Each structure stands twice: as C-alpha cells, then as structure tokens.
Amino acid sequence: IIAQNKGDAILGTWVNEKKDAKILIFKKQNKYFGKVVWGTGSDPKDSKNPDPKLRNRELMGLTILSDFIFNDIDTWKEGAIYDPREGKYYSSKITVESATKIKIRGYWGISLLGRTESWYKTN
C-alpha cells in the first residue's frame, strides 16, 4: 500500500467562510494553488484589482491561492492569497483542522497582523 502524500490533504473543493464561493485546491509541480470554481461573492468581475487592465476579468476560474509549499508536518506556507473583495494579495499559510476543515491565514509582513478564515470541504 502506497501512503498518500500528507501534503495532498488539502486537495479538493472547499467552500469559504461566507459560503459564497467554492475554491478548488490543486497541485502543480509540488506547489499548491486554488482557483474559484463556483460563486464569486457579490461581483463576478475583479473590479477592485489595483491594475485597471485586470478589473474586467472574470473571478470564475481565477487562481486566488498560489505557490504554497507543504512543510511536512501540518502547514502549507510561503504562499499568497488574493482577496478580490479588496483587490489585495496577502502572504498566507494553510493549516488542516480536520479532514473537512482548513484554516487560511492571510497577513501583511508577519503572521500576527492578519486574518484567519475557515474553509470547509465540499463535493
């Protein structure tokens, strides 16, 4: 029996805390990413993006989690999360609470200055 890579525990589709978007977390070349696959909150476009050329792009299919690396224990770090509600990128880390719950922390500079959201596994 081949053991599943523990880092792959976050793979799959997750619903955000506000329950207005679903994010598919996938793996590409040993890094983890997440893209919007359902719902977009209140605005279907990336209208708050600081780059005017990107404000008309669709949020559906947009990669909002990027470049996470699994630390071989229980945390995915060195990643970034994009918050389309604010049009801002934040440093981020992900921890697994259970098989159906992860915590995503976005922060500026140091992890103390930030916000944590719980996401729940969905089908």
C-alpha positions in Angstrom: 0.0 0.0 0.0 1.3 3.4 -1.0 0.7 6.1 1.6 -1.0 9.2 0.3 1.3 12.2 0.3 0.3 14.0 3.5 0.6 17.3 1.7 -2.2 16.4 -0.6 -4.7 16.5 2.4 -5.8 20.0 1.2 -6.6 18.9 -2.4 -10.2 19.2 -3.4 -13.0 21.7 -3.4 -13.6 23.9 -0.4 -16.4 26.5 0.4 -15.3 29.7 2.0 -16.5 31.0 5.4 -19.1 33.3 3.8 -20.4 30.3 1.8 -20.5 32.5 -1.4 -17.6 30.8 -3.2 -16.0 27.4 -3.8 -12.3 27.1 -4.3 -10.6 24.0 -6.0 -7.2 23.4 -4.4 -4.9 21.6 -6.8 -1.2 20.7 -7.0 1.2 21.8 -9.8 4.9 20.8 -9.6 5.0 20.2 -5.8 3.2 23.5 -5.1 -0.4 24.1 -4.2 -2.8 26.5 -5.8 -6.5 27.3 -5.5 -9.0 28.7 -8.1 -12.6 29.9 -7.9 -14.9 27.2 -9.3 -18.3 28.4 -8.1 -19.7 31.7 -6.8 -17.9 35.0 -6.8 -19.3 36.8 -3.8 -21.1 39.9 -4.9 -19.1 40.8 -8.0 -18.4 38.4 -10.9 -15.6 40.7 -12.1 -12.2 41.5 -10.5 -13.4 45.1 -10.2 -11.3 46.0 -7.1 -8.0 44.9 -8.8 -5.3 47.7 -8.4 -4.4 47.1 -12.1 -7.1 48.8 -14.2 -6.4 46.3 -17.1 -7.4 43.4 -14.9 -10.7 44.9 -13.5 -12.8 43.4 -16.2 -11.5 39.8 -15.8 -13.9 37.1 -14.5 -13.4 35.9 -11.0 -14.7 32.4 -12.0 -11.6 30.4 -12.7 -9.3 32.9 -11.2 -6.4 31.5 -9.2 -6.6 33.1 -5.7 -4.2 30.8 -3.8 -0.7 30.4 -5.2 2.7 28.8 -4.6 2.0 27.1 -1.2 4.7 24.6 -0.1 3.9 21.8 2.4 6.3 21.8 5.4 6.0 18.0 6.0 4.1 18.5 9.3 0.7 20.2 9.1 1.2 23.6 7.4 1.4 24.9 3.8 3.3 28.1 3.8 5.2 30.7 1.6 2.0 31.1 -0.4 -0.1 34.0 -1.3 -3.9 34.6 -1.2 -5.7 37.2 -3.4 -8.7 38.8 -1.9 -10.9 40.0 -4.8 -13.2 41.9 -2.3 -10.3 44.2 -1.6 -8.1 43.7 -4.7 -5.1 42.8 -2.5 -2.6 40.0 -2.2 -1.5 38.8 1.2 1.2 36.4 2.4 -0.6 33.3 3.5 -0.4 29.9 5.2 -2.9 27.0 5.5 -3.3 24.6 8.3 -5.6 21.5 8.5 -8.0 21.4 11.4 -9.7 18.2 10.3 -10.5 16.1 7.2 -13.3 18.6 6.4 -11.9 22.0 7.7 -8.8 24.1 6.9 -7.8 27.4 8.2 -6.4 30.0 5.8 -4.4 32.9 7.3 -3.7 36.0 5.2 -1.3 38.6 6.6 0.9 41.6 5.9 4.6 41.1 6.8 4.3 39.0 9.9 1.6 36.4 10.7 0.4 38.3 13.8 -1.0 41.1 11.5 -3.7 39.3 9.6 -7.0 37.4 9.5 -7.9 33.7 9.6 -10.8 32.2 7.7 -12.1 28.6 8.0 -13.0 26.7 4.8 -15.0 23.5 4.6 -14.6 20.5 2.3 -17.4 20.2 -0.2 -18.3 17.8 -3.0 
